[in-house]
Amino acid sequence: MSYEQILYTLEDGVARISLNDPKTMNGVTEAMGAEMVDAFDRAARESRAVLLTGEGRGFCSGANLAAAKDLLDDPHRDFGGQLDRVFNPVIMAIKTMEQPVVTAIRGAAAGYGAGLAAAGDVVLMAEGAYFFCAFCHVGLVPDGGATYLLAQAVGRVRAMQMMLLGEKVDAKTALDWGLATRVVPEPDLDAEAMKLARNLASGPRSLGLIKRMAWDALDSSLETALLAERRGQRDAGRTDDFLEGVAAFVEKRKPAFTGK
């Protein structure tokens, strides 16, 4: 697939996927969603870590409602259909892919963009960035997994504050609440995000196992998590990276992981 609304590059094992419609602050259309699904599928095959960001002033302003204006005159309109077709598959691709995903947020992560940003395994925010669940201001409900992801990250009461009141959550608050991993000066965002992604890309095969287990643990019991850890430890212990990690520890040197 050729990309018209996103950018895709591969460097040092990092697949960089960037939403590329700055004039709408990267409002997501079905076409952009389809390109993202394809890009994440491609990254799952050829990368060891993924960096998701946006071009211009904002990360993502949410769904581009202007692009869906043809639906407004239809009394049987179904705005949930586009979630089935492309929006939800993007979120599931982030969750299920083996590679760790870094989301780097500049400006607004609004509407669908709030869920998209929160789906990252590592969430990096510029000092001027913010989350904005704006759905209540246009008579819609949260999507992009926001009802789940936000409640898991910040708790039900704070998630309700974000979704029912439609208030912006700035980067400092997001960090305090556990919604962001780090906050950096805006000029440093791109470099810091790539540095983080490169670090993950040079990590051991077990990072993929850790990611899967952490996501699964959100919906599991302690007993299920313990069983998953036991299985994960078996799988990690059989990797070449484990042998390299032990050798590096004994030899007091930095390990050279290959992702195998």
WOSUL-V590093 format. One record per run of one state. SS is the DSSP state (alpha for helix, beta for strand, coil for the rest). FROM is the first residue (numbers start at 1). TO is the last residue. If there is no record, write none. Layout:
BEGIN
ss->SS from->FROM to->TO
ss->SS from->FROM to->TO
END
This chain:
BEGIN
ss->coil from->1 to->5
ss->beta from->6 to->11
ss->coil from->12 to->13
ss->beta from->14 to->19
ss->coil from->20 to->21
ss->alpha from->22 to->24
ss->coil from->25 to->27
ss->beta from->28 to->28
ss->coil from->29 to->29
ss->alpha from->30 to->46
ss->coil from->47 to->48
ss->beta from->49 to->54
ss->coil from->55 to->59
ss->beta from->60 to->60
ss->coil from->61 to->62
ss->beta from->63 to->63
ss->coil from->64 to->64
ss->alpha from->65 to->71
ss->coil from->72 to->80
ss->alpha from->81 to->96
ss->coil from->97 to->99
ss->beta from->100 to->105
ss->coil from->106 to->107
ss->beta from->108 to->110
ss->coil from->111 to->111
ss->alpha from->112 to->118
ss->coil from->119 to->121
ss->beta from->122 to->126
ss->coil from->127 to->129
ss->beta from->130 to->132
ss->coil from->133 to->133
ss->alpha from->134 to->137
ss->coil from->138 to->145
ss->alpha from->146 to->154
ss->coil from->155 to->155
ss->alpha from->156 to->164
ss->coil from->165 to->167
ss->beta from->168 to->170
ss->alpha from->171 to->177
ss->coil from->178 to->181
ss->beta from->182 to->184
ss->coil from->185 to->185
ss->alpha from->186 to->201
ss->coil from->202 to->205
ss->alpha from->206 to->217
ss->coil from->218 to->221
ss->alpha from->222 to->237
ss->coil from->238 to->239
ss->alpha from->240 to->251
ss->coil from->252 to->260
END
